[in-house]
């Protein structure tokens, strides 16, 4: 099962939008996609019209449990070929000294352990990370086969992209991981000279690590979330 981790320390760069819509595209093409929300803000559930008050178990339960959880209680169907393991705000406390995760002997590899029983059920898993670096992010990078870094083509994007690339390389050395990573230009304004210049500079600095397609800023993406759908369903 391909495991694509979507990460950036900077908030507001389109991580959750990328995760939901990339999962939606995979599902639309007949791939069995599992979206895992590793962000305590639990925006993936909201963006797929899954009410938080009805969630029985979430990724926090799975990470601290020493036995596999009941898949029917943990996994939500969000559409054809698209399932979600949601999060709730309690996930934020897991990284604390007494939060339950930090005391586990394999504390940086719990997510890989959670995903292993799903390997035969899905073609791809997409992990939406929180905008911070901690145990949850360590778990995501350890489980990754690919790392995707959404980068807004705004004024601070180049500096932020370089910092994020160095952070990922440092973490991979520390964790013994080796997943390749790519930068995904997001929230791109094609009529902005500055945005176009920054996009070209990203490509000059990072070469083939920059995904060829830049994701435009488009109101349809926000509208799709409000209707609880990937944009490929809401406005193909």
LOFI-478610 format. One line per 2 residues: number of its first residue (from 1); their letters; for each residue x, y, z of C-alpha. Coordinates in steps of 0.001 Angstrom, whole numbers, plus 500000, padded with zeros to 6 digits. Layout:
residues N
NUM> a> X:Y:Z  ...
This chain:
residues 236
1> xx> 500000:500000:500000  501454:503323:498914
3> xx> 501452:505738:501854  501589:509419:500939
5> xx> 502261:511769:503841  501172:515388:503370
7> xx> 503174:517631:505670  504306:521204:506187
9> xx> 505067:523072:509403  503304:526118:507959
11> xx> 499542:526267:508367  497219:527516:505650
13> xx> 499176:526056:502740  496479:523610:501645
15> xx> 497467:520361:503380  493950:519187:504197
17> xx> 492548:520384:500868  495333:518457:499136
19> xx> 494727:515324:501211  490961:515249:500661
21> xx> 491106:516002:496962  494025:513745:496133
23> xx> 492181:510929:497894  489085:511830:495878
25> xx> 491009:511670:492601  492501:508279:493458
27> xx> 489036:506977:494372  487505:508338:491149
29> xx> 490096:506391:489169  489185:503113:490814
31> xx> 491935:503079:493445  490938:502102:496972
33> xx> 491941:505138:499028  492250:505465:502805
35> xx> 492498:508992:504193  494012:509214:507687
37> xx> 493567:512442:509645  496620:512993:511853
39> xx> 495669:516596:512630  493817:517288:515913
41> xx> 491725:519942:514141  489887:517012:512468
43> xx> 489167:518963:509295  489116:515850:507103
45> xx> 485911:514643:508743  484329:518081:508413
47> xx> 485437:518319:504777  483796:514972:504013
49> xx> 480547:515723:505888  481237:513279:508733
51> xx> 479830:514661:512019  482414:514578:514816
53> xx> 479764:513818:517458  479043:510484:515745
55> xx> 482660:509339:515659  483087:506331:517918
57> xx> 486815:505679:517631  489555:507720:515999
59> xx> 493222:507597:515073  494224:508487:518655
61> xx> 492551:505298:519924  494357:503277:517276
63> xx> 497771:504782:518037  497712:503959:521750
65> xx> 495938:500603:521551  498167:497538:521754
67> xx> 495675:495416:519827  494061:496156:516440
69> xx> 490745:497996:516753  487469:496970:515171
71> xx> 487669:498381:511639  483915:498921:511506
73> xx> 484158:501328:514463  487330:503057:513324
75> xx> 486836:503522:509567  484173:505693:507910
77> xx> 483017:505336:504326  483286:508770:502693
79> xx> 482295:507672:499199  482947:504987:496632
81> xx> 486513:503707:497079  487173:506379:499716
83> xx> 487386:505705:503459  488488:507860:506381
85> xx> 490127:507196:509731  489162:510443:511503
87> xx> 490729:512390:514327  489317:514419:517190
89> xx> 490767:517234:519273  491926:514737:521918
91> xx> 494662:513698:519479  496539:516867:520481
93> xx> 497176:515470:523963  498767:512241:522774
95> xx> 502243:513758:522434  502343:515004:526041
97> xx> 504464:513143:528583  501387:511410:529996
99> xx> 499345:511458:526799  499772:507750:526108
101> xx> 502001:507832:523028  505293:509084:524448
103> xx> 505606:506134:526835  505274:503474:524117
105> xx> 508549:501680:523301  507802:502024:519572
107> xx> 506369:505539:519946  507666:506727:516558
109> xx> 506371:503709:514628  502844:503303:515945
111> xx> 501180:504613:512797  502988:502074:510611
113> xx> 501700:499422:512984  498135:500766:512730
115> xx> 498253:500797:508923  499712:497324:508480
117> xx> 496362:495456:508789  494914:497726:506066
119> xx> 497663:497027:503524  495618:494463:501610
121> xx> 492432:496546:501690  493681:499721:500012
123> xx> 495904:500794:497144  496905:504082:498734
125> xx> 496767:505767:502128  496999:509551:502446
127> xx> 498071:511009:505787  497059:514583:506621
129> xx> 499522:515929:509208  499208:518793:511668
131> xx> 501255:522006:511125  503822:521079:513765
133> xx> 506766:518752:514251  506382:516189:517005
135> xx> 505652:512538:517647  502679:512496:515286
137> xx> 504799:513810:512425  507582:511346:513302
139> xx> 505036:508550:513015  503846:509819:509640
141> xx> 507354:510064:508174  508268:506613:509458
143> xx> 505180:505134:507763  505635:507040:504487
145> xx> 506497:505660:501089  506177:509209:499675
147> xx> 506156:512689:501237  504242:515587:499712
149> xx> 504889:519162:500861  502228:521683:499788
151> xx> 503865:525084:499290  501864:528247:498734
153> xx> 503416:530357:495980  503417:533436:498193
155> xx> 506113:535729:499516  507476:533372:502192
157> xx> 507140:530170:500140  510738:529811:499006
159> xx> 512267:530254:502460  509606:527986:503964
161> xx> 510163:525296:501339  513901:525251:501945
163> xx> 513375:525042:505713  510835:522245:505332
165> xx> 513105:520260:503015  515960:520463:505540
167> xx> 513586:519427:508351  512382:516359:506448
169> xx> 515931:515309:505566  516997:515722:509202
171> xx> 514039:513735:510511  514568:510942:508010
173> xx> 518192:510584:509096  517130:510480:512720
175> xx> 514293:508008:512143  516084:505816:509624
177> xx> 513472:506603:506958  514112:507187:503282
179> xx> 510857:508186:501567  511329:510595:498641
181> xx> 509616:513970:498942  508133:516440:496480
183> xx> 506940:520029:496675  503396:520754:495489
185> xx> 502757:524425:494547  499354:525424:495949
187> xx> 497077:528475:496161  498775:529680:493006
189> xx> 497610:532916:491379  498428:532729:487698
191> xx> 497838:536445:487148  500388:537412:489826
193> xx> 503882:538216:488555  505298:537572:492030
195> xx> 503623:534148:492271  504905:533167:488818
197> xx> 508433:534327:489695  508381:532375:492961
199> xx> 507114:529275:491175  509973:529468:488684
201> xx> 512477:529970:491511  511098:526923:493327
203> xx> 511618:524904:490150  515127:526293:489722
205> xx> 516115:525437:493306  514433:522044:493606
207> xx> 514233:520818:489998  512274:517590:489534
209> xx> 511233:517614:493195  508646:520274:492302
211> xx> 505481:518672:490960  504821:520038:487424
213> xx> 501222:521033:488082  500573:524062:490290
215> xx> 497212:524023:492083  495401:527290:491395
217> xx> 493572:529282:494018  489948:528487:493170
219> xx> 486756:529233:495090  485355:525855:493970
221> xx> 487781:524128:496332  486313:525994:499307
223> xx> 482772:525405:498101  483411:521662:497735
225> xx> 484540:521412:501362  481389:523188:502545
227> xx> 479345:520535:500720  481429:517700:502195
229> xx> 482800:516524:498843  486103:516254:497017
231> xx> 486162:518864:494259  486243:516138:491587
233> xx> 482707:515238:492673  481456:518753:493366
235> xx> 482874:520472:490265  484780:518038:488020
